[in-house]
Amino acid sequence: MAVVVALPLFGSPDREIEATARISGEQLRQLGASLQERLQKAATLLDQLRAAGWTAQVGAYDLLLAHPEVQTQESATQRLHKLGIDPNELMIFEEVEDEEA
C-alpha cells in the first residue's frame, strides 16, 4: 500500500466561484483575496515540510507530497503532528493496490 498526501491549493473555477447569471468583478476580487490567503498558508506549510525532508510534485489543483520514511496514513499523520501541522489541512489516504488474479 502507498500513502498519498496532498496539499490542496485551489479548485476549478466552477467550484471556486458561485454560479450566477452574471459574474462580477467583485466576485473575482474576493476570490483573488481568498486564493492569496490560501496560497500564502500553503507556501508556509510547504517550506516547513521541505525543511523536514518532504518532496512535492505539482498535481492538477494541489501538491502531492512524499517522504521516504512515510508509507502509511498513520506514519504521515504522526510526522505531521511532530512538525506541528494539523493533518486535517491536508488530504491523506492510502491507495489500495489491485491484486491481479
C-alpha positions in Angstrom: 0.0 0.0 0.0 1.1 3.5 -0.7 0.0 6.7 1.0 -1.0 9.9 -0.8 -0.5 13.2 0.9 -1.9 16.2 -0.9 -1.8 19.9 -0.1 -4.8 21.5 -1.7 -4.1 24.8 -3.4 -7.3 25.7 -5.2 -10.3 24.2 -7.0 -11.6 24.5 -10.6 -13.3 27.8 -11.3 -16.8 26.2 -11.1 -16.0 25.2 -7.5 -14.3 28.5 -6.5 -16.9 30.9 -7.9 -20.6 30.8 -7.0 -22.5 30.2 -10.2 -24.7 33.2 -11.1 -26.1 34.5 -14.3 -23.7 37.4 -14.2 -20.2 37.2 -12.7 -19.0 40.4 -11.2 -15.6 41.9 -10.8 -16.2 41.9 -7.0 -16.6 38.2 -7.0 -13.2 37.8 -8.8 -11.6 40.3 -6.3 -12.9 38.2 -3.4 -11.7 35.0 -5.0 -8.3 36.6 -5.5 -8.1 37.6 -1.8 -9.1 34.2 -0.7 -6.6 32.5 -3.1 -3.8 34.8 -1.9 -4.5 33.9 1.8 -4.7 30.1 1.0 -1.6 30.1 -1.2 0.4 32.0 1.4 -0.6 29.5 4.0 0.2 26.6 1.7 3.6 28.2 0.9 4.4 28.3 4.6 3.4 24.7 5.1 5.5 23.6 2.0 8.6 25.4 3.4 8.1 23.6 6.7 7.6 20.2 5.0 10.6 20.6 2.6 12.8 21.5 5.5 11.7 18.2 7.2 12.7 16.1 4.1 9.4 16.0 2.2 9.3 16.4 -1.6 6.5 17.9 -3.6 5.1 17.4 -7.1 2.5 19.6 -8.8 -0.9 18.0 -9.2 -3.9 19.5 -11.1 -5.1 21.5 -8.1 -2.8 20.5 -5.3 0.7 19.5 -4.4 1.5 15.8 -4.0 3.8 15.3 -1.0 6.1 12.4 -0.2 8.7 11.5 2.4 11.0 8.5 2.1 10.0 7.2 5.5 6.3 7.6 5.1 4.5 4.6 3.8 1.1 4.6 5.7 -1.6 7.1 6.6 -0.6 6.6 10.3 3.0 7.4 9.7 2.1 10.5 7.7 -0.2 11.7 10.4 2.5 11.2 13.1 5.2 13.0 11.2 2.8 16.0 10.5 1.9 16.2 14.2 5.6 16.2 15.1 6.0 19.2 12.8 3.0 21.0 14.4 1.0 20.6 11.3 -2.7 19.7 11.5 -3.2 16.7 9.3 -6.7 17.9 8.6 -5.2 20.7 6.5 -4.0 18.0 4.0 -5.7 15.2 2.2 -4.2 11.9 3.3 -5.3 8.5 2.1 -3.8 5.1 1.4 -4.0 3.7 -2.2 -5.2 0.1 -2.3 -3.2 -1.8 -4.9 -5.2 -4.0 -7.3 -4.3 -7.7 -6.9 -4.0 -9.5 -10.2 -5.6 -12.9 -10.2 
